[in-house]
């Protein structure tokens, strides 16, 4: 799954277009490597770090979402890291 689609499905981004802008800005990291393309493929077990407001969110992808569902459904797909 593409990083932009994943961030949209997991409800981190309000739109897929916004997720594409975030990915291409270079502020997101996957497994400590900088993301520069919205088309980057993501796999289960990847650790994703992204800025969210004044904080930094780091999470591990536990399962692939199949749709943009409710927040409780999206929350089951990842585990927040400290």
C-alpha positions as CSV (number, residue, x, y, z in Angstrom):
1,X,0.0,0.0,0.0
2,X,1.2,3.5,-0.8
3,X,2.2,5.8,2.2
4,X,-0.3,8.5,1.2
5,X,-3.2,6.0,1.1
6,X,-2.1,4.5,4.4
7,X,-2.0,7.8,6.2
8,X,-5.5,8.6,4.8
9,X,-6.9,5.2,5.8
10,X,-5.4,5.4,9.3
11,X,-7.0,8.9,9.7
12,X,-3.7,10.8,10.2
13,X,-4.5,12.9,7.2
14,X,-7.9,14.4,6.4
15,X,-7.5,13.8,2.7
16,X,-5.3,11.7,0.4
17,X,-4.1,14.9,-1.3
18,X,-2.8,16.3,2.1
19,X,-1.1,12.9,2.7
20,X,0.6,13.2,-0.7
21,X,1.9,16.7,0.2
22,X,3.2,15.5,3.6
23,X,5.0,12.6,1.9
24,X,6.6,14.7,-0.8
25,X,7.7,17.4,1.7
26,X,10.3,14.9,3.2
27,X,9.1,15.2,6.8
28,X,8.0,11.6,7.1
29,X,10.3,8.7,7.8
30,X,9.8,5.0,7.3
31,X,12.2,2.7,9.2
32,X,14.4,5.8,9.8
33,X,14.6,6.5,6.1
34,X,13.3,9.8,4.7
35,X,10.2,9.6,2.4
36,X,10.2,11.8,-0.7
37,X,7.5,10.1,-2.8
38,X,3.9,9.5,-2.0
39,X,4.1,6.2,-3.9
40,X,6.4,4.6,-1.4
41,X,5.2,1.1,-0.6
42,X,4.5,0.3,3.0
43,X,4.6,-3.2,4.6
44,X,3.4,-4.7,7.9
45,X,6.0,-4.2,10.5
46,X,7.3,-0.8,9.2
47,X,7.9,2.0,11.7
48,X,6.5,5.3,10.5
49,X,7.4,8.7,12.0
50,X,5.6,11.9,11.1
51,X,5.0,15.4,12.6
52,X,1.5,16.0,13.9
53,X,1.1,19.6,15.1
54,X,3.7,20.4,17.7
55,X,4.4,16.7,18.4
56,X,6.0,13.8,16.6
57,X,4.0,10.5,16.2
58,X,5.8,7.2,15.8
59,X,3.9,4.0,15.1
60,X,4.4,0.5,14.0
61,X,2.0,-0.9,11.3
62,X,0.4,-4.1,12.7
63,X,-2.0,-4.8,9.8
64,X,-3.1,-3.2,6.5
65,X,-6.4,-1.3,6.6
66,X,-8.8,-2.1,3.8
67,X,-10.8,1.1,3.9
68,X,-11.0,4.5,5.7
69,X,-13.3,3.4,8.5
70,X,-14.1,4.7,11.9
71,X,-11.2,5.8,14.2
72,X,-11.6,2.7,16.4
73,X,-11.2,0.4,13.4
74,X,-8.1,2.4,12.2
75,X,-6.5,2.2,15.6
76,X,-6.4,-1.5,15.5
77,X,-4.0,-1.4,12.5
78,X,-1.1,0.3,14.3
79,X,0.7,0.5,17.6
80,X,2.0,3.8,18.9
81,X,5.6,3.8,19.9
82,X,7.2,5.8,22.8
